[in-house]
Amino acid sequence: MAENQKKLESKAKRLIKQEYVIWLTTVDSTNTPQPRPVWFIWDKDSFLLFSQPHAHKVAHIKHNSAVSLHFNTDETGDQNVIVYVGAATIDEKVKPAHKVPAYFKKYKTGIKDIGMTPEQFSSEYSVAIRVKPFSLRGW
């Protein structure tokens, strides 16, 4: 069992480094899961992502902090199944996205591709969300 967990954690670390998008699932006011793809980085002990202030995910998190995160699988659906369950919070102490070096390095091209300057992106996506995972499962 411990060996399988180590392999799973190793796979999860690899995916955190290589994947561009992770799926965040929040729960709405009717307890319906609401998945959506988001940009992310791993920051110390949690996932960090940014959102528009009026996005539904922000309201969901304020109402219910329970979330999950998962990566896309390969074409067969048999590889890279990694699911984190955790608690999300709005982190008001985080610098704007373009001033978070790891985030800006990862998404500099993506920000340009959506026609925004770094400052415009940070203004539009001004809410920092931190997800602290407490469990990991997958195969």
N, C-alpha and C positions, 0 to 999 in steps of 0.2 A: 504493500500500500504506500509506504513512504517513497519508494522508488518511482511509482507512478505519479505521485504528487510532485516530485522533483522534476520529472519530465514535463509535466503540465506547466509548472512554473517557468521552466526554461523556454517552452514554446510561447507562453504568454509574454515573457520579456522580449523575445525575438519579434513578436508581432507588434508590441508597443513601439519598438524602434523602427520597424519597416512600414507599418500601415499608415495611410494618409487619413483615413476616415474610420471612426468607430460609431456603432449604433447606440444611441442613448434611448432608453425606454423609461418614460415617466408614467405616472398614473393620473388620469384626469379626475374631475369631481364626481364622475359616475363609476369610478374604479376601473375604467377601461384603460388597458395599456396603450401607450402612444409612442411607438418607436420612430426615431428620426436619425439620419446620419449627421454627424458633427465632426468638426476638426478638433484635435486634442493634442495635448502633450502629457507626459508623465512628469510630475513636479514633486520631488521628494517622496512623499508617501501617498500621493493621490493623483487623480486625473484632473487636468485643468482645461476648461473650454470656455469659450466666450459666446454670448448670445445677444440678440437684440432685446431691449428692455421689455417690450410688449409681446414677446414670443410666448406661446402657450406653455412651453417647457418651463419658463420662469414661474408662471403662475402655478403650474403643477407642483414644482419643487417647494414653493412657499406653502402650499397646502399639504403636501405629503412628500417627505424627503426620500422615501424608498425609491430606488432606481436600479436599473441593470444596464450593463454595457456589454456589447459583443462585437466581434469582428465578422466580416464576410467570410464565408467558407470558400474552398476551391470549387471547381466546376462539378465535382462529384458530390460535394456536400459532406465528404468523409474526413476532411483534414481541417485543421485550424479551428476547431470548435472550441472557443474560449468564451466563457460567460462570467462576468463579474457581477456580484450583487453588492450594493453599497448604499450609502447615505449621501445625498447631495445637499450642498449649502451654497448660498450666495455669498461670495467672498468679496467684501467691499474694500479689503486691504491690498488687493492685487493691482499692480500697475496696469496701464492700458496695454492692450494686446501687442502693439508694435514696440513696446518697451520691455516686453518679456523676451529676452534674447532667444531662448530655445523655441518659443512659439513663432516669433518673427522669422527665424532662420528656416523653420519647417514650412511656413505658409507664405513667405515673401512672394513667390511666383504665383501662388493661388490668389492672393490679394490683388496682384496686378492683373491677373486673368479675369477677375470679375469687375475690372475697371475702376478700382479704388486706389487711392494713395494709402499708405500705412495709417496716416492720421484719420482719413475718412473711415477706414475700416474700424479703427478703435472707437471712433465716435458712434458709428452705427451699431457695432457689437460691443457695447459698453458694460455689459453685465458678465462678471466672471463667475463661473460655476465650478465648484470643486467637488469631486466625487471621491469619497474615501471608501475603497472597497473593503468588505469584511469577509467575503467568500469568493472562491474561484472554483469553477467546475468546467469540465470539457473532456475532449479526447483527441 
